[in-house]
Amino acid sequence: MVKVEIEGGYYLFKLNDILKGKAISKNRLMKETNTDFKVIQRIITGELTKLDIIVLARICDFLDCKISDIIEYYPALVENVEKVK
């Protein structure tokens, strides 16, 4: 699991954990979902600038999971954001 903090909130990227749990390689995921290896690697590491929902849907269909199983978002607490301003 990779945690990426953004503006007080954070994302958890869990694709690598799912792949390990199901004994599926990144190469197999790439081939079965017709997804570029670099895209899969960015989802694993959280080094994304944008996310293609169609790609995410293909990955979820193949892994039989939900988007929230792969990526979770936890927003900043409103009170903490107000303190920063």
JOTAFEN-V356048 format. One record per residue. OMEGA is omega in radians with two decimals (999 if undefined). D_LAST is the distance of its C-alpha to the last C-alpha in Angstrom with 1 decimal. Layout:
BEGIN
OMEGA;D_LAST
OMEGA;D_LAST
END
This chain:
BEGIN
-3.14;30.4
3.12;27.6
3.12;24.0
-3.13;21.4
-3.13;17.7
3.06;15.5
3.09;11.7
3.07;11.8
3.10;15.0
3.05;18.4
2.97;21.9
3.11;25.2
-2.97;28.0
-3.08;31.4
-3.12;34.0
3.11;35.7
3.13;36.2
3.13;37.8
3.13;40.0
-3.13;41.2
-3.13;41.8
-3.13;44.0
3.12;45.6
3.14;44.6
3.06;44.2
3.12;41.6
3.11;44.7
3.11;46.1
3.13;42.8
-3.09;42.7
-3.07;46.3
-3.09;46.2
-3.12;43.1
-3.10;43.8
3.13;40.4
-3.12;39.9
-3.13;39.6
3.12;36.6
3.11;34.7
3.14;35.7
3.13;34.7
3.08;31.2
3.12;30.8
-3.05;32.1
-3.11;29.8
-3.12;26.6
-3.09;26.8
2.95;26.3
3.03;24.8
-3.08;26.3
3.11;28.6
-3.08;31.8
3.11;32.4
3.09;36.2
-3.14;36.2
3.11;34.3
3.11;36.8
3.13;39.7
3.13;38.5
3.12;37.9
-3.12;41.4
-3.09;43.1
-3.10;41.4
-3.13;41.8
3.11;38.2
3.09;35.1
-3.11;32.0
3.03;30.1
-3.09;32.7
-3.10;31.7
3.05;27.9
3.08;25.5
3.09;21.8
-3.08;19.5
3.06;16.2
3.05;13.0
-3.10;13.0
-3.12;11.0
3.11;10.4
3.12;9.1
3.14;6.6
3.13;5.4
-3.11;5.6
-3.10;3.8
999;0.0
END
